[in-house]
């Protein structure tokens, strides 16, 4: 089940996300942000295991 979030970010970062969506496989900014968070959490988990 997906939950709806509201976030704030700098305008320039939002513009960069929009450009990424236009030039990539992401359906929209929500898809891109979800992918980025999952990637971050996976990397964090792998780093914790390496310690």
mmCIF file of the N, C-alpha and C atoms, coordinates in Angstrom:
data_MODEL
# 
_entry.id   MODEL 
# 
loop_
_atom_site.group_PDB 
_atom_site.id 
_atom_site.type_symbol 
_atom_site.label_atom_id 
_atom_site.label_alt_id 
_atom_site.label_comp_id 
_atom_site.label_asym_id 
_atom_site.label_entity_id 
_atom_site.label_seq_id 
_atom_site.pdbx_PDB_ins_code 
_atom_site.Cartn_x 
_atom_site.Cartn_y 
_atom_site.Cartn_z 
_atom_site.occupancy 
_atom_site.B_iso_or_equiv 
_atom_site.pdbx_formal_charge 
_atom_site.auth_seq_id 
_atom_site.auth_comp_id 
_atom_site.auth_asym_id 
_atom_site.auth_atom_id 
_atom_site.pdbx_PDB_model_num 
ATOM 1   N N  . UNK A 1 1  ? 0.834  -1.167 0.000   1.00 0.00 ? 1  UNK A N  1 
ATOM 2   C CA . UNK A 1 1  ? 0.000  0.000  0.000   1.00 0.00 ? 1  UNK A CA 1 
ATOM 3   C C  . UNK A 1 1  ? 0.893  1.248  0.000   1.00 0.00 ? 1  UNK A C  1 
ATOM 4   N N  . UNK A 1 2  ? 0.591  2.185  -0.819  1.00 0.00 ? 2  UNK A N  1 
ATOM 5   C CA . UNK A 1 2  ? 1.372  3.420  -0.898  1.00 0.00 ? 2  UNK A CA 1 
ATOM 6   C C  . UNK A 1 2  ? 0.748  4.467  0.015   1.00 0.00 ? 2  UNK A C  1 
ATOM 7   N N  . UNK A 1 3  ? 1.591  5.310  0.574   1.00 0.00 ? 3  UNK A N  1 
ATOM 8   C CA . UNK A 1 3  ? 1.130  6.425  1.381   1.00 0.00 ? 3  UNK A CA 1 
ATOM 9   C C  . UNK A 1 3  ? 1.479  7.720  0.661   1.00 0.00 ? 3  UNK A C  1 
ATOM 10  N N  . UNK A 1 4  ? 0.681  8.713  0.842   1.00 0.00 ? 4  UNK A N  1 
ATOM 11  C CA . UNK A 1 4  ? 0.908  10.000 0.213   1.00 0.00 ? 4  UNK A CA 1 
ATOM 12  C C  . UNK A 1 4  ? 1.743  10.853 1.157   1.00 0.00 ? 4  UNK A C  1 
ATOM 13  N N  . UNK A 1 5  ? 2.816  11.446 0.636   1.00 0.00 ? 5  UNK A N  1 
ATOM 14  C CA . UNK A 1 5  ? 3.691  12.301 1.421   1.00 0.00 ? 5  UNK A CA 1 
ATOM 15  C C  . UNK A 1 5  ? 3.725  13.688 0.817   1.00 0.00 ? 5  UNK A C  1 
ATOM 16  N N  . UNK A 1 6  ? 4.065  14.627 1.639   1.00 0.00 ? 6  UNK A N  1 
ATOM 17  C CA . UNK A 1 6  ? 4.295  15.981 1.172   1.00 0.00 ? 6  UNK A CA 1 
ATOM 18  C C  . UNK A 1 6  ? 5.689  16.368 1.621   1.00 0.00 ? 6  UNK A C  1 
ATOM 19  N N  . UNK A 1 7  ? 6.510  16.842 0.687   1.00 0.00 ? 7  UNK A N  1 
ATOM 20  C CA . UNK A 1 7  ? 7.876  17.222 1.048   1.00 0.00 ? 7  UNK A CA 1 
ATOM 21  C C  . UNK A 1 7  ? 8.157  18.629 0.525   1.00 0.00 ? 7  UNK A C  1 
ATOM 22  N N  . UNK A 1 8  ? 9.178  19.227 1.085   1.00 0.00 ? 8  UNK A N  1 
ATOM 23  C CA . UNK A 1 8  ? 9.664  20.520 0.609   1.00 0.00 ? 8  UNK A CA 1 
ATOM 24  C C  . UNK A 1 8  ? 11.101 20.335 0.173   1.00 0.00 ? 8  UNK A C  1 
ATOM 25  N N  . UNK A 1 9  ? 11.455 20.986 -0.927  1.00 0.00 ? 9  UNK A N  1 
ATOM 26  C CA . UNK A 1 9  ? 12.841 20.941 -1.385  1.00 0.00 ? 9  UNK A CA 1 
ATOM 27  C C  . UNK A 1 9  ? 13.142 22.210 -2.150  1.00 0.00 ? 9  UNK A C  1 
ATOM 28  N N  . UNK A 1 10 ? 14.408 22.466 -2.340  1.00 0.00 ? 10 UNK A N  1 
ATOM 29  C CA . UNK A 1 10 ? 14.808 23.658 -3.073  1.00 0.00 ? 10 UNK A CA 1 
ATOM 30  C C  . UNK A 1 10 ? 14.339 23.561 -4.520  1.00 0.00 ? 10 UNK A C  1 
ATOM 31  N N  . UNK A 1 11 ? 13.977 24.700 -5.061  1.00 0.00 ? 11 UNK A N  1 
ATOM 32  C CA . UNK A 1 11 ? 13.427 24.758 -6.411  1.00 0.00 ? 11 UNK A CA 1 
ATOM 33  C C  . UNK A 1 11 ? 14.389 24.171 -7.443  1.00 0.00 ? 11 UNK A C  1 
ATOM 34  N N  . UNK A 1 12 ? 15.667 24.457 -7.304  1.00 0.00 ? 12 UNK A N  1 
ATOM 35  C CA . UNK A 1 12 ? 16.657 23.946 -8.260  1.00 0.00 ? 12 UNK A CA 1 
ATOM 36  C C  . UNK A 1 12 ? 16.698 22.418 -8.241  1.00 0.00 ? 12 UNK A C  1 
ATOM 37  N N  . UNK A 1 13 ? 16.599 21.832 -7.073  1.00 0.00 ? 13 UNK A N  1 
ATOM 38  C CA . UNK A 1 13 ? 16.585 20.371 -6.967  1.00 0.00 ? 13 UNK A CA 1 
ATOM 39  C C  . UNK A 1 13 ? 15.337 19.806 -7.638  1.00 0.00 ? 13 UNK A C  1 
ATOM 40  N N  . UNK A 1 14 ? 14.219 20.455 -7.442  1.00 0.00 ? 14 UNK A N  1 
ATOM 41  C CA . UNK A 1 14 ? 12.983 20.019 -8.096  1.00 0.00 ? 14 UNK A CA 1 
ATOM 42  C C  . UNK A 1 14 ? 13.128 20.076 -9.621  1.00 0.00 ? 14 UNK A C  1 
ATOM 43  N N  . UNK A 1 15 ? 13.727 21.127 -10.129 1.00 0.00 ? 15 UNK A N  1 
ATOM 44  C CA . UNK A 1 15 ? 13.943 21.242 -11.577 1.00 0.00 ? 15 UNK A CA 1 
ATOM 45  C C  . UNK A 1 15 ? 14.836 20.119 -12.094 1.00 0.00 ? 15 UNK A C  1 
ATOM 46  N N  . UNK A 1 16 ? 15.862 19.779 -11.325 1.00 0.00 ? 16 UNK A N  1 
ATOM 47  C CA . UNK A 1 16 ? 16.760 18.687 -11.729 1.00 0.00 ? 16 UNK A CA 1 
ATOM 48  C C  . UNK A 1 16 ? 16.027 17.351 -11.734 1.00 0.00 ? 16 UNK A C  1 
ATOM 49  N N  . UNK A 1 17 ? 15.142 17.145 -10.765 1.00 0.00 ? 17 UNK A N  1 
ATOM 50  C CA . UNK A 1 17 ? 14.346 15.916 -10.747 1.00 0.00 ? 17 UNK A CA 1 
ATOM 51  C C  . UNK A 1 17 ? 13.433 15.849 -11.964 1.00 0.00 ? 17 UNK A C  1 
ATOM 52  N N  . UNK A 1 18 ? 12.801 16.959 -12.285 1.00 0.00 ? 18 UNK A N  1 
ATOM 53  C CA . UNK A 1 18 ? 11.913 17.008 -13.445 1.00 0.00 ? 18 UNK A CA 1 
ATOM 54  C C  . UNK A 1 18 ? 12.680 16.677 -14.731 1.00 0.00 ? 18 UNK A C  1 
ATOM 55  N N  . UNK A 1 19 ? 13.896 17.200 -14.850 1.00 0.00 ? 19 UNK A N  1 
ATOM 56  C CA . UNK A 1 19 ? 14.730 16.890 -16.012 1.00 0.00 ? 19 UNK A CA 1 
ATOM 57  C C  . UNK A 1 19 ? 15.068 15.405 -16.067 1.00 0.00 ? 19 UNK A C  1 
ATOM 58  N N  . UNK A 1 20 ? 15.357 14.822 -14.918 1.00 0.00 ? 20 UNK A N  1 
ATOM 59  C CA . UNK A 1 20 ? 15.667 13.387 -14.861 1.00 0.00 ? 20 UNK A CA 1 
ATOM 60  C C  . UNK A 1 20 ? 14.474 12.552 -15.301 1.00 0.00 ? 20 UNK A C  1 
ATOM 61  N N  . UNK A 1 21 ? 13.289 12.946 -14.878 1.00 0.00 ? 21 UNK A N  1 
ATOM 62  C CA . UNK A 1 21 ? 12.078 12.218 -15.257 1.00 0.00 ? 21 UNK A CA 1 
ATOM 63  C C  . UNK A 1 21 ? 11.907 12.268 -16.780 1.00 0.00 ? 21 UNK A C  1 
ATOM 64  N N  . UNK A 1 22 ? 12.119 13.417 -17.366 1.00 0.00 ? 22 UNK A N  1 
ATOM 65  C CA . UNK A 1 22 ? 11.953 13.586 -18.814 1.00 0.00 ? 22 UNK A CA 1 
ATOM 66  C C  . UNK A 1 22 ? 12.948 12.736 -19.597 1.00 0.00 ? 22 UNK A C  1 
ATOM 67  N N  . UNK A 1 23 ? 14.146 12.539 -19.038 1.00 0.00 ? 23 UNK A N  1 
ATOM 68  C CA . UNK A 1 23 ? 15.232 11.872 -19.753 1.00 0.00 ? 23 UNK A CA 1 
ATOM 69  C C  . UNK A 1 23 ? 15.493 10.437 -19.316 1.00 0.00 ? 23 UNK A C  1 
ATOM 70  N N  . UNK A 1 24 ? 14.574 9.818  -18.570 1.00 0.00 ? 24 UNK A N  1 
ATOM 71  C CA . UNK A 1 24 ? 14.902 8.506  -18.021 1.00 0.00 ? 24 UNK A CA 1 
ATOM 72  C C  . UNK A 1 24 ? 13.700 7.576  -17.985 1.00 0.00 ? 24 UNK A C  1 
ATOM 73  N N  . UNK A 1 25 ? 13.869 6.491  -17.246 1.00 0.00 ? 25 UNK A N  1 
ATOM 74  C CA . UNK A 1 25 ? 12.848 5.449  -17.164 1.00 0.00 ? 25 UNK A CA 1 
ATOM 75  C C  . UNK A 1 25 ? 11.786 5.739  -16.109 1.00 0.00 ? 25 UNK A C  1 
ATOM 76  N N  . UNK A 1 26 ? 11.964 6.808  -15.339 1.00 0.00 ? 26 UNK A N  1 
ATOM 77  C CA . UNK A 1 26 ? 11.041 7.097  -14.251 1.00 0.00 ? 26 UNK A CA 1 
ATOM 78  C C  . UNK A 1 26 ? 9.737  7.669  -14.790 1.00 0.00 ? 26 UNK A C  1 
ATOM 79  N N  . UNK A 1 27 ? 8.629  7.186  -14.257 1.00 0.00 ? 27 UNK A N  1 
ATOM 80  C CA . UNK A 1 27 ? 7.304  7.635  -14.701 1.00 0.00 ? 27 UNK A CA 1 
ATOM 81  C C  . UNK A 1 27 ? 7.004  9.057  -14.251 1.00 0.00 ? 27 UNK A C  1 
ATOM 82  N N  . UNK A 1 28 ? 7.492  9.399  -13.056 1.00 0.00 ? 28 UNK A N  1 
ATOM 83  C CA . UNK A 1 28 ? 7.229  10.712 -12.473 1.00 0.00 ? 28 UNK A CA 1 
ATOM 84  C C  . UNK A 1 28 ? 8.204  10.936 -11.315 1.00 0.00 ? 28 UNK A C  1 
ATOM 85  N N  . UNK A 1 29 ? 8.107  12.088 -10.681 1.00 0.00 ? 29 UNK A N  1 
ATOM 86  C CA . UNK A 1 29 ? 9.029  12.394 -9.581  1.00 0.00 ? 29 UNK A CA 1 
ATOM 87  C C  . UNK A 1 29 ? 8.820  11.459 -8.401  1.00 0.00 ? 29 UNK A C  1 
ATOM 88  N N  . UNK A 1 30 ? 7.591  11.054 -8.145  1.00 0.00 ? 30 UNK A N  1 
ATOM 89  C CA . UNK A 1 30 ? 7.343  10.121 -7.039  1.00 0.00 ? 30 UNK A CA 1 
ATOM 90  C C  . UNK A 1 30 ? 8.079  8.808  -7.264  1.00 0.00 ? 30 UNK A C  1 
ATOM 91  N N  . UNK A 1 31 ? 8.036  8.317  -8.491  1.00 0.00 ? 31 UNK A N  1 
ATOM 92  C CA . UNK A 1 31 ? 8.735  7.077  -8.837  1.00 0.00 ? 31 UNK A CA 1 
ATOM 93  C C  . UNK A 1 31 ? 10.243 7.240  -8.638  1.00 0.00 ? 31 UNK A C  1 
ATOM 94  N N  . UNK A 1 32 ? 10.786 8.364  -9.090  1.00 0.00 ? 32 UNK A N  1 
ATOM 95  C CA . UNK A 1 32 ? 12.214 8.622  -8.943  1.00 0.00 ? 32 UNK A CA 1 
ATOM 96  C C  . UNK A 1 32 ? 12.608 8.709  -7.471  1.00 0.00 ? 32 UNK A C  1 
ATOM 97  N N  . UNK A 1 33 ? 11.820 9.435  -6.681  1.00 0.00 ? 33 UNK A N  1 
ATOM 98  C CA . UNK A 1 33 ? 12.143 9.596  -5.254  1.00 0.00 ? 33 UNK A CA 1 
ATOM 99  C C  . UNK A 1 33 ? 12.026 8.269  -4.522  1.00 0.00 ? 33 UNK A C  1 
ATOM 100 N N  . UNK A 1 34 ? 11.020 7.467  -4.837  1.00 0.00 ? 34 UNK A N  1 
ATOM 101 C CA . UNK A 1 34 ? 10.879 6.156  -4.201  1.00 0.00 ? 34 UNK A CA 1 
ATOM 102 C C  . UNK A 1 34 ? 12.094 5.283  -4.523  1.00 0.00 ? 34 UNK A C  1 
ATOM 103 N N  . UNK A 1 35 ? 12.525 5.295  -5.771  1.00 0.00 ? 35 UNK A N  1 
ATOM 104 C CA . UNK A 1 35 ? 13.713 4.536  -6.180  1.00 0.00 ? 35 UNK A CA 1 
ATOM 105 C C  . UNK A 1 35 ? 14.943 5.022  -5.412  1.00 0.00 ? 35 UNK A C  1 
ATOM 106 N N  . UNK A 1 36 ? 15.100 6.345  -5.308  1.00 0.00 ? 36 UNK A N  1 
ATOM 107 C CA . UNK A 1 36 ? 16.264 6.906  -4.621  1.00 0.00 ? 36 UNK A CA 1 
ATOM 108 C C  . UNK A 1 36 ? 16.289 6.523  -3.143  1.00 0.00 ? 36 UNK A C  1 
ATOM 109 N N  . UNK A 1 37 ? 15.145 6.560  -2.491  1.00 0.00 ? 37 UNK A N  1 
ATOM 110 C CA . UNK A 1 37 ? 15.074 6.198  -1.064  1.00 0.00 ? 37 UNK A CA 1 
ATOM 111 C C  . UNK A 1 37 ? 15.391 4.716  -0.879  1.00 0.00 ? 37 UNK A C  1 
ATOM 112 N N  . UNK A 1 38 ? 14.833 3.868  -1.740  1.00 0.00 ? 38 UNK A N  1 
ATOM 113 C CA . UNK A 1 38 ? 15.127 2.429  -1.653  1.00 0.00 ? 38 UNK A CA 1 
ATOM 114 C C  . UNK A 1 38 ? 16.615 2.174  -1.853  1.00 0.00 ? 38 UNK A C  1 
ATOM 115 N N  . UNK A 1 39 ? 17.214 2.861  -2.834  1.00 0.00 ? 39 UNK A N  1 
ATOM 116 C CA . UNK A 1 39 ? 18.647 2.704  -3.086  1.00 0.00 ? 39 UNK A CA 1 
ATOM 117 C C  . UNK A 1 39 ? 19.471 3.153  -1.890  1.00 0.00 ? 39 UNK A C  1 
ATOM 118 N N  . UNK A 1 40 ? 19.101 4.275  -1.292  1.00 0.00 ? 40 UNK A N  1 
ATOM 119 C CA . UNK A 1 40 ? 19.785 4.786  -0.120  1.00 0.00 ? 40 UNK A CA 1 
ATOM 120 C C  . UNK A 1 40 ? 19.715 3.787  1.035   1.00 0.00 ? 40 UNK A C  1 
ATOM 121 N N  . UNK A 1 41 ? 18.523 3.261  1.296   1.00 0.00 ? 41 UNK A N  1 
ATOM 122 C CA . UNK A 1 41 ? 18.350 2.320  2.406   1.00 0.00 ? 41 UNK A CA 1 
ATOM 123 C C  . UNK A 1 41 ? 19.109 1.022  2.161   1.00 0.00 ? 41 UNK A C  1 
ATOM 124 N N  . UNK A 1 42 ? 19.125 0.556  0.924   1.00 0.00 ? 42 UNK A N  1 
ATOM 125 C CA . UNK A 1 42 ? 19.871 -0.657 0.590   1.00 0.00 ? 42 UNK A CA 1 
ATOM 126 C C  . UNK A 1 42 ? 21.368 -0.440 0.799   1.00 0.00 ? 42 UNK A C  1 
ATOM 127 N N  . UNK A 1 43 ? 21.877 0.702  0.349   1.00 0.00 ? 43 UNK A N  1 
ATOM 128 C CA . UNK A 1 43 ? 23.299 1.025  0.526   1.00 0.00 ? 43 UNK A CA 1 
ATOM 129 C C  . UNK A 1 43 ? 23.643 1.139  2.008   1.00 0.00 ? 43 UNK A C  1 
ATOM 130 N N  . UNK A 1 44 ? 22.782 1.798  2.763   1.00 0.00 ? 44 UNK A N  1 
ATOM 131 C CA . UNK A 1 44 ? 22.999 1.949  4.197   1.00 0.00 ? 44 UNK A CA 1 
ATOM 132 C C  . UNK A 1 44 ? 23.046 0.588  4.893   1.00 0.00 ? 44 UNK A C  1 
ATOM 133 N N  . UNK A 1 45 ? 22.159 -0.309 4.504   1.00 0.00 ? 45 UNK A N  1 
ATOM 134 C CA . UNK A 1 45 ? 22.118 -1.648 5.086   1.00 0.00 ? 45 UNK A CA 1 
ATOM 135 C C  . UNK A 1 45 ? 23.397 -2.414 4.758   1.00 0.00 ? 45 UNK A C  1 
ATOM 136 N N  . UNK A 1 46 ? 23.852 -2.314 3.519   1.00 0.00 ? 46 UNK A N  1 
ATOM 137 C CA . UNK A 1 46 ? 25.076 -3.008 3.112   1.00 0.00 ? 46 UNK A CA 1 
ATOM 138 C C  . UNK A 1 46 ? 26.296 -2.460 3.860   1.00 0.00 ? 46 UNK A C  1 
ATOM 139 N N  . UNK A 1 47 ? 26.335 -1.154 4.066   1.00 0.00 ? 47 UNK A N  1 
ATOM 140 C CA . UNK A 1 47 ? 27.448 -0.546 4.805   1.00 0.00 ? 47 UNK A CA 1 
ATOM 141 C C  . UNK A 1 47 ? 27.434 -0.979 6.256   1.00 0.00 ? 47 UNK A C  1 
ATOM 142 N N  . UNK A 1 48 ? 26.256 -1.116 6.840   1.00 0.00 ? 48 UNK A N  1 
ATOM 143 C CA . UNK A 1 48 ? 26.151 -1.545 8.233   1.00 0.00 ? 48 UNK A CA 1 
ATOM 144 C C  . UNK A 1 48 ? 26.629 -2.986 8.389   1.00 0.00 ? 48 UNK A C  1 
ATOM 145 N N  . UNK A 1 49 ? 26.344 -3.811 7.401   1.00 0.00 ? 49 UNK A N  1 
ATOM 146 C CA . UNK A 1 49 ? 26.797 -5.209 7.447   1.00 0.00 ? 49 UNK A CA 1 
ATOM 147 C C  . UNK A 1 49 ? 28.306 -5.314 7.296   1.00 0.00 ? 49 UNK A C  1 
ATOM 148 N N  . UNK A 1 50 ? 28.916 -4.379 6.592   1.00 0.00 ? 50 UNK A N  1 
ATOM 149 C CA . UNK A 1 50 ? 30.353 -4.412 6.343   1.00 0.00 ? 50 UNK A CA 1 
ATOM 150 C C  . UNK A 1 50 ? 31.155 -4.024 7.578   1.00 0.00 ? 50 UNK A C  1 
ATOM 151 N N  . UNK A 1 51 ? 30.507 -3.426 8.548   1.00 0.00 ? 51 UNK A N  1 
ATOM 152 C CA . UNK A 1 51 ? 31.214 -2.980 9.755   1.00 0.00 ? 51 UNK A CA 1 
ATOM 153 C C  . UNK A 1 51 ? 31.480 -4.103 10.706  1.00 0.00 ? 51 UNK A C  1 
# 
